Amino acid sequence: MHYIPNLLFAILCTVGIGFFVKNIQKLRRNILMGKPADRNDRSKERWKNMFRIALGQSKMVRRPVAGILHLVVYIGFVIINIEVLEIILDGLLGTHRLFSGWISFYGFLIGTFEILAVLVLLAVGVFWARRNLVKVKRFWSKEMTSWPKNDGNIILYFEVVLMGLFLTMNATDHSFQAMEAGNPVSQFIAPLFASFSETLLHLIERTAWWLHISGILLFLNYLYYSKHLHILLAFPNTFYANLEAKGKFDNNKTVRKEVETMMDPNADPYAVPEETSEPEKFGASDVQDLSWVQLMNAYTCTECGRCSSVCPANQTGKELSPRAIMMKTRDRLEEVGKNTDANQGVFKDDGKQLLKDYISPEELWACTSCNACVEECPVNIDPLSIIMDMRQYLVMEESAAPQELNAMMSNIENNGAPWQFNQQDRLNWKE
Amino acid sequence: MNVPTMAEMTAQGKQPEVLFWVGCAGSFDDRAKKVTKAFVQILNRAKVDFAVLGTEETCTGDPAKRSGNEFLFQMQAMTNIEVLNAYEVKKIVTACPHCFNTIKNEYPELGGSYEVMHHTQFLKSLLSEGRLTIEGGQYKGKKITFHDPCYLGRANEVYEAPRDLIQKLEVELVEMKRCKSNGLCCGAGGAQMFKDAEKGNQEINLLRTEEALQIQPEIIATGCPFCKTMLTDGVKNKEKEGSVEVMDIVEMIANAQDL
């Protein structure tokens, strides 16, 4: 009988972590539906980027208010989780505050957690107000309805509950309070419970403890369904991000082969092209045509909307929102993933695709390729590369460019300039 | 105006120090042609041994690539690379950030590796080598703002060269609220120059022009032919063309030196 709580705890952890692992495997499978992209070069710069941008939050503070508040929640989140280690060991071993033997250090540690917990609560309060009272514009765009809107708030409530339980657990822990170390905050909450019997106090403490760890496990499993996945993916996402100049767009290798053959004077014009299993498709019309990095970008996006708030097209009322491009890519990828699960691991054509069913040509043609969205993203997501790949599909597979662009392109083809001027007049400016 | 071509140079057995890539706008667009001429005047004044491709130059393919026509882009690129490599070109300077970006970043993989400079970077190097001096002249003390072209700024992180040149003109350089890596696009990039904008509630160039006009400059300086067109149109739309000029930095430098 004595071991029942330990057993229950072990089961809870196994189920919680087991589900999480399963979701991570699914996440990985979905991301790897993308095409290969070699991002293993220049590892020194990659580690540096990850440390600076993901761990060091260097791009978050481009906007100081949100940036600093986010830093508080982030530090709070990371550091308070050290406490989880003790909770797990206590739960499994049936001990109580296993590390508390080393009072001075333990007191310092828990004391820091308590202060951080209060700061997190304050920051979360401001975040909630920014979303729901101040109504910061980027949280009220048209893509921020239903789930994306609720998701943002649910995470905040989660944080409040977890921090509240942590403080309650400490305040109602009689022996911990008696230690008189590590309770800079909870000592002021403890008097609220002064009239409670010891049994009741213990019951509240145990309940808070169980709810706290259950909440953490629940939160862990909530991640996969939420924009909050960025707390994990920000790290690989900044590591594998593009290191080249932002103005450099990939040269399509299939096209290169064709152009080289065309321009080679020794090429045999009657040569039969090599048999390949399937002719290569130009550009992207669905998630499988994008690279795994672009798909990871979609899962990493936390829908903060900084990209859209600096997008010139979005600011002038055009249909395009770089954030929506990322959200739609993730939605479609999830749909393809579910389809694959339902069909024994093989995607069955569902008559839908990312282009047109999710992202409209109007959105794609509104982009000025100015890179503001890429520059702004705190975790180095690249919405522009997706837009360009989809434009490539529209033009090269469907010949569906806007009329004026077709005219521009035929000018380039015929007279080497986007306007209708004769190539032979190129030097006339000096007259 | 002394504008030697690569063909002429090669015929004389000479190899210029640098190739001036004029670009389509610089060759054909009336407002950009002024920039081309001003730049050549400065090159001649600094006794730079340069040449142009003339009728052998064709579009770099930038607007085709950014419209999604990768095939046309690579055809243009490889044609240009063949010509450039045949002339054994090592160093290229251009007054167009789009040409600059494409040749610098996208040509190497296709077989064309050159040292590529934007004209503001090139002029700055002439200054530091002591081959060129810049004085404020008629611009001394005037209030000027600089609009960062996306393909020079964010795309290639060139923010200082144009500003250093402007400072040399002894002007009062006032930055817009959004500048450098936060700069707002003029609305012409990604081939938007060649089409009408999608449906919206404002034109991008007007939004940017409003930001520039807020600081009441006498001149809005830039370093891109497309930005120049978009902002000039913006200023006209706001009926400010009487008091605010839109100029390429190189035009200002040439004017200040009475070239």
Interface residues (C-beta under 8 A of the other chain):
Chain A: E244 A245 K246 G247 K248 F249 N251 N252 V255 R256 E258 V259 E260 M262 M263 F282 G283 V310 P312 A313 Q315 T316 G317 K318 E319 L320 E362 W365 A366 C367 T368 S369 C370 N371 A372 V374 E375 M388 R391 Q392 Y393 L394 V395 M396 A401 P402 E404 L405 A407 M408 M409 I412 E413 G416 A417 P418 W419 F421 Q423 Q424 D425 R426 L427 N428 W429 K430
Chain B: M1 V3 T5 V22 C24 G26 S27 F28 D29 K33 T36 K37 V40 V52 G54 T55 E57 T58 C59 G61 P63 A64 K65 R66 S67 G68 N69 E70 F71 L72 Q74 M75 Q76 M78 T79 E82 N101 K104 N105 E106 E109 L110 C150 Y151 R154 A155 N156 E157 S181 N182 G183 L184 C185 G187 A188 G189 G190 A191 Q192 M193 F194 K195 D196 A197 E198 K199 G200 N201 Q202 E203 I204 L207 R208
